[in-house]
Amino acid sequence: MAGGNPHVLVIPYPAQGHVIPLMELSQCLARHGIRITFVNTEQNHKRVMNALAKNDGIANSYIHLVSVLDGLESDPKQRNQPEKRLEAVLWFLPRKVEELIENINASESDKITCVLADHLLGWAMEIAVRKGIKRAAFSAIAATTLVLRSSIPKLIDDGIIDNDGTPTKKQMFRISPTMPAMTKTHLGWTSIGNKKLQKMYFENIVRDARSMNMSDWVLCNSTYDLEPAAFNMEPKIRPIGPLLASNRLGDLAGNFWPEDLSCLKWLDQQPPQSVMYVAFGSSTDFDRIQFQEVAMGLEICNRPFLWVVRPDTIDKMTDAYPSGFQERVAARGNIVSWAPQQKVLGHPAVACFVSHCGWNSTIEGVSNGIPFLCWPYFADQFHNESNICDVWKVGLGFNRDENGIVTQEQLKNKVEELLGCEKYKANALNLKEKMINGIKEGGGSYNNFKNFVKWVKA
């Protein structure tokens, strides 16, 4: 180790929901004088740098953002094919990351002393083992989901799933007596809808569960209070959450889209606990029928709303909004292309969060004491919905009609049910207090992070 300085190579899975928490963790490590080289794919690197430039992102001399090719540059159309994207992550990226490590370690700069990688990139742990480098895995999903995935051999033995991950006829199952009951929708890989992709995804999960055993640390953006049974069942997983920019009194980095900060001024003008915040994350896709039902549902709710509509959502539709909708709701509705979500959820005007239940959004909502209306789209989001509604009791799910649509009336009814019952807000505030206590001095997440920093520096 040149000069005895710790130098961590951080490798997120190349998706928005994985880049942000690892960037947040990197900024926490950098505050302790640990040098970070943060690796994105070329395309994601450009998007992050562009969003940072537009939002006056704060540079940190300890964090160096670099990019590697992902093999899809020659044919951009392949980026729209999920199988091609996954193949690039599994087979092309590992070679480029290994080359990057070799180049850094052959240069005059401090050598890589630790690899910190997303748990979905099991190959990163394999590379670190070969090179004799310390290694840590990071989970951007719930610890319970992580435990579920590492329990796949047991699920196969118990006849709950087949060898290829296909669920058998059993409906409800438990990984352990203390963990919540689950159904096949919790399995994540079953909601992909494409058999070939589902097979690839499942095989990678099995590989990643094995490679997790190679890591010295497994960190998770969660808290003991949120998922006690999972942490008791798998003590190797250590919670260090909630990872929020507000905890550092800093600004968020790692966004793929520039944030529209004007919505914060708009929120300042709304009454306390009046605004519905509606945001479905970076990958949820709606067809025109469902998109219009959301719009009309927001209109008939007759409440102030802040709705995040990504540009790529409406690019695919002609006349996306119902006729005259934008004019009719202009006085109480605000539609933005990307919001500073953590700041929005921390704003006193926000009453509830209509969410896709990605884990980052889930953590951000519960950390701010906000009740949820759950609209999961794929993967682990169905499991997060179950936590929100059934375990923590801080939200409600939607019922879909015979065509799989959440209707405008359903949206209106659920909003009224959620905001008309004080227990959801009370439960959310109680959970918020526990979350914040975890990162205070002496809290579980605080101690885990402190011990991790010591280990990195040792």
N, C-alpha and C positions, 0 to 999 in steps of 0.2 A: 504494500500500500504506500504509494508515493506521498511522502510528507505526513503520513499518518492521518490523512483527512478522509472521513467517510464520504462516499460518492454512490448515490443510489440511482440505479436505472429503473425508471417507472414505466410500465407498459400497460396501458388500458386496453380492454377490448374495444375495437373501433366503432363505438356507437355512443351517442350523446349521453345516455343515462349511465354509461360506464366511465366516460372521460371526466365528467364533472366531479364525482366524489373522489376520484384518485387525484385530480388536480387540487382539490380542497385539502386532502391528506398531505400532498406534496408541499403546499403552502405552510401547513402546520409544522412539517419537518424542517422546512427552510428557516422558520423562525428560531429553530434550535441550532442553526449554523450547519445544517447538513446539506451538502451540495446535491442537487437533483438534475438528472438528465431525463426529460419527459418525452417519450416517443409516441408520435401519432403517425398514421398513414399520411402520405403526401396530401391527399384530398382533405382529410380532416384537419391537418396542420394549417392549410390555407384558410379554412373556414374559421378556426379558432383565432388565428392571427388577425383575420379581417374583422371579426366581432370585437376582439380586444382593441384594435385600432379605432373602431367607430365608437367604442364605449370608454375611451381613454383608460384602457386597462393598466393597472399598476405593475410595472416591471419589478422583478425581484432578482437581484444579482446572484442569488443562490440557485435559481431555477433556469435551466437552459432548455428551450423547446426545440426539438429536432424532428425530422421526418424521415420515413423510409418508404420505399415503393411497395405497393401491395399487389402488383402484377396485373392490375385491371386498367392501367393507364392507356394501353394501346387500343382498347375497345371499350369506351365509356358506357356503351349499352349494357355491358355485362354487369354494371353496378345495379341495374334494375332486376337482376336475376339472383334471388336469395342463395341458390346453390353455388353460383360462381363466387359470391361474396364470402360464403363460408369456406369454400375451397381455398380462396386467397388467404384467409385467416389461418387455416390449418396447415397449409403446405408451402405457401410462398413467403408469408411474413416471418416464420421462424428462421429461414436462411438469412433474410435481410437483418434481423435483429442480432443474430450471431455474428454477422459481418461487422455490425456497428460496435458490438462489444470488443471484438478483436481490434478494430481501428482505434477505439478509445484507449484500450490497454496498451497499444503499441505506440501511442503518442506521448507527448511530454506532460499531458494533464494528469490529474489524479485518476488512478485506475478505478474501475467499477468494483466496489466492495460489497454491494448487495443488490440483488434483483428483487423488485417489488412489482408483482404482476397480478392482473385480474385473474381470479380463480378459473375463468373460462379458458385461459391460455395455459393449459397444463404443460405445453412444450417449453414455456419459459423456465419452469422449474427444472425440466430435464436438461436444458442448456446450462443453467446455473450449476447443477450437480456435476456435469461434465467438466466445467471450468473451475470447479472448486470455489464457487462464490456463495456467500450467504444468501438465503432466499426467504421471501415472505410472500404469501398469497393474500389478496384482498378480495372480499366479497362485496359487490355492489347490490346484492340481493339479500333477502332476509336469511337469518341464521337457520330458521326452520326449513326454508327451501334447500339450503345447503345440506342440512342433516338428511332431508328427504332424498336428495340426490346421492349422498354417500351411502344411503340404505338400499340402493337398487339391488345388490345381491340378495339381501334379505327379502325384498319385495318379490323377487323372482322365486326364491325358495318357498315363500308363503303362498305362491300362486296368485298374487295380486296383479302381477304383470307377466307377460311372456318374455322370452330372451331378447326380443327386439324392442321391448318397452311398451308393447300394445297391452292396454288394460284387459283383464279378464272380466267376467260378468259381475264380480263382487262390486258393490257400490261404495260402501263406507269402509274405511280401514284406519288403523292407528299404527304409527311407527313404534310408539311406546305407550304405556298406560297413562303417562302424565301429559302427553302431547295431544293437541286437538285432533278430533276425527277429521279425516280427509276423504275426498272423492277423486275420481279420475281426472277431474278438471284441475286439481292441484298439481298434477304431474308436469304441467308446463309444456313438455314436448308434444303432448297429444293435441294441443290447440293450434298447431301450425297449419294443418289443412293440406299439406303436400307430403305424400308418402316418402318420396326420396329425401326431401329435406328433413323430415321427421327422423328418418333412419340415421342420417349424418349427424344431426343434432344430438340424438340419443347416444350414439357411439362416442361422440366427443365428451358428453357429460360423464360417461363411464370412465373414459380416459382421465378426465380432469379430477374425478374423485380419487383415482389412484395416485395421481401426481401431487394431490394435496398432501398426501402422506410424506412427500419429499420435502415439504416446506418446513422451515424452522418455526415460522409463525403463520397463523391464519387470522387475519384481521377482518372485522365485519362492521359495517356502518349501521349499528344497532345498539341496544342497551340491554342490560340484564332484566330490567323491568318489563320491557316489551315482550321478550321471548325467554322466560326463565327455563322452561322445560328443554328447549333446544340447547341452551348453554350448559345445562346440567348433563345432558345426554352426550354432548361432544365438547369436553372442556378445552380441547385444543383451539376451538374458535373463540377469539377474544373480542368482545365488543369495544369499539372506540368511538361510538356515535353519541349524539348526532353530529355529523360533519357538516356544519353550516358556516357560511361566510360571516354571519352575524356574530358567531361565537368568537371570531377573531377580530371583530369590529372592522372587517375588511370587505372588499368587493369580490363577487364571484368571478371566477375565470373558467374557461373551458367550454363556453357556449359555442354552438355552431351557427347561431343566428344573432345579429345585433339586437339587444333588448330595447323595447320602446319605453323609455323612462317617463314619457309624458303621462302614462296612465297613473303614476304615483300622485301627480298633481290633481288629476281627476278624482282619485280616491279621497284626497284631502277634502274635497267638496261634498262628499257623501256622508249621510248620517252613520253613527256607529252601528256596527253589526247589521248592515242593510244590504250589502253587495254579494251577489252570487259570483264566485270566481269559477270560470269554466275553462279547463285546459286539459287536453288529452295527450300531452307529451310529444315526443319527437317522431313517433312512428305509427300512431293510430291512423287508420285510413277509413273514411266514410264514403259510401256512395251518395248520390244526389238525394235520394229519398230520405235516408237517415239524417243527412246534413240539414235538410229543410225542416225535418221534424224537430231537431235541436233548436233551430232558429225560431220556429213558431212556438215551441215550448217556452223559450226565454221570453217571447213576446207576451204570451198569455199569463205568465207568472206575475207580470206587472210589478216587478222589482228591479232595482238597479242591477246591472250585470257587467262584468268585465270578461270578455270572451277572447281567448287566444285562438286565432285561425292562421295556421302556417300557410305561407304562400303556395306550397306544393299541394295543399289540400284543395284549394279552389282552382288551381291551374288545370286540374283534370276535369273540371265541370264547366259547362256553359250555363250561364244564368244560375250560378250556385245559390244565391239567396232568393227567397220568395219575393215575388213582385212587390215593391214598395216597402219591404221590411226595414231596410236601413233608414229610410226617412221616418217611418212610424216610431222606431225605437231610439231615434237620435238623442232625445232629451234624457234618456236614462240608461242607454247602452253604450258601451265602449268596446270596439273590436280592434285588437292589435295583432301584429304578426308574430311577436314573441315578447313575453313579459319578464321583468325581473322577479321571478316567482317567489324567491325567499322574502324579498321586501314586500311583495303583495300580500303574502300569507301572514306577515307580521303586522300588517296595517289594521288599525282598529275598525275600519269601515267594513272589513270582510266578515260575512256571516257564515258562509259555507263554501266548500270546495267540491265542484263536480269534476271528478278525476278519473283517469284511466287506471289509477292505482299502481303505477310504476313505483319501485321501492324508494327512489329519491323523493318523489312527490309525497309518498306516504309518510316518510320521515319528516319532511318539511311541514306537512300539515299537522301531524300530531305534536311536533315540537312547538307549534304556535297555537295549540289549543283550538284547532278549527275542526268542526264536524264535517263528515264526508257524505257525498252521494257517489256511489261506486259504479264505474262504467268500464270494467276491464276489457282488454282487447285481445291479448295473447300471453303466452308463456306464464311467468310467475304472478302475473297481475290478478289472476283468479284466486290464487292463494292469499295474496295481500288483501283482497276484498273480504275473504273469510275472516282474517284477523281483525279488520276494521269493524265488520258488522257483528260477528259471532263471539269473538274473544274479547276485544277491547270495548265493544259496544259504543263506538263513537261515530257510527254512520249507518246508512241504509243502502241496499242494492236496488236495482231496477228489475222489473218484470218485463220481458219482451213479448210481443204479440206473436200470432201464429207464423208470421213472416220473419221473425227474428228482429223486429224493429222495436226500439224504445219510442213510444209515441209521445206527442206533445202533451197529451193529457196525463200520461204516466209521469213525465218530468214535473209537471205542475203539482200533481198529487204528492209526489215524494218530497218535493221542496217544502210543501206546506206541512207534511208529517214531520220532517226533520226539524224545521224551525219552530214548529208548534209544540214541541216537546222539550222541556228544559234539561232532561237527563242526558241528552247527547252532548250538549255544550258543557254540562257539569263534568261528565266523564272525560271529555276532551281536555278540559282545564286541569283535571286531576292527573291525567297522563302527561301533560306538558310539564307539570311541576316535577314529576319523577324523572322525565327525560333530562331536564336541565340540571337536576341534582347529580346525575351521573357524570356530567363533565365538570362539575365543581371540584375544587381541591378535595381529595379524599374519596371522591366518587369512583365507581367501578370503571367507567370509561376513561376517566382522568388517570387512574393508576395504571391501566393497561397501556395507554399511550406513553406515559412516562417511562414505563419499563421497556417498551419497544424502542424508544429513543436511546436509552442506555445501551441496549443490545446492539443497535446500529452503530453506535459510537465505540463500542468495545473493541 
